[in-house]
Amino acid sequence: MESYGAVTGAASPRGAQEWPARTVPVSGVELLVRDVPGADAKLPPALFVHGLGGSSLNWTTLGLLLNDTVRGIAPDLPGFGQTPPLPGMGGISEQAEVLSELMTKEFDQPVHLFGNSMGGAAAVALAARRPDDVASLTLVSPALPHPRVSASALWFTAISTPRLGKAVLERTRRMPFERRFKASLSVIFGEPRLLPPEVLEAYEAELRARDSQTWGTEATLEAARSILFSQFARPRRSLWADAAKVRCPVLLVYGGRDRLVDSKIRTKAQQAFPDARLLYLPRSGHVAQMEHPELVARAFRQLIG
């Protein structure tokens, strides 16, 4: 297995641009799906999957960088972005089912699958279930079970607790927006002060849009419970067992300043997949595809080249 060396130079992301949006009926919900603009219809397909609290817009910069290599789509999963929730469909396994149905509807050939955080966990589950239909798997800070108790694990435990979790989230939403915005930036990004203004503006707009959605709290609680429960799954049913079933080449991307997924797990993750490469970005946070998209794009091209 090949491992990329540590990269210390952070490239400036391209402007976050909205992709054309449409809806696709999947599993009883109208799933909002965005298409990468400018991609040739003859290019191989790609599917970009966001994490908990994110949306399809988390992939706009990387998608634009790769529109000469793949023709990609990115959904808003049920309960996130502009897709309404579907009761009982907010967990990792259920998200994998939604993505599987979307793949069947949209593509007639193996897909290059991308996933971030919880979306990375769902992508692993999907690649294990449909190994012949996934050409490559790129995982940015995937929410794989961690053997050590971390601050993020304690947070998931708190918000997964009945009554307490809802109270914590609702109290957080009552905080002044600017305070929450700055706190969110420090948690998600490795170096928020280096983000271009257009990326900050796009992220702020997404956070404000999330505030206006009535379903946000319940969707977050359901997703958080699923991540917590995945930590305690039996070995044969765990995401680590799924990782061992993945046949395609895998690119693992970890940020040294990730406050939600401990990058120290990267060695265990690389060993879990039969064919995995590692891109470690010391200055990135939880969303390297937004902070260092050029480096992620280059590593992906090397993966499939």
Protein Blocks (a to p, Z undefined) as FASTA:
>chain_A
ZZddddfbdcddddddddddddddeehiacdddddehiafkbccddddddehiafklmmm
mmmmmmmmbccdddddehiajbccdehilbfklmmmmmmmmmmmmpccdcddddehjlmm
mmmmmmmmmmmlpfbdcdehiabddfbdcfklmmmmmmmpghklmmmmmmmmmpcfklmm
mmmmmmmpmblmlpcfklmmmmmmmmmmmmmpmklmmmmmmmmmmmmmmmmgcfklmmkl
mmmmpmbdcdddddfkbckbcfklmmmmmmmpmbdcddddfkbcfblmlmmmmlmmmmmm
mmmZZ
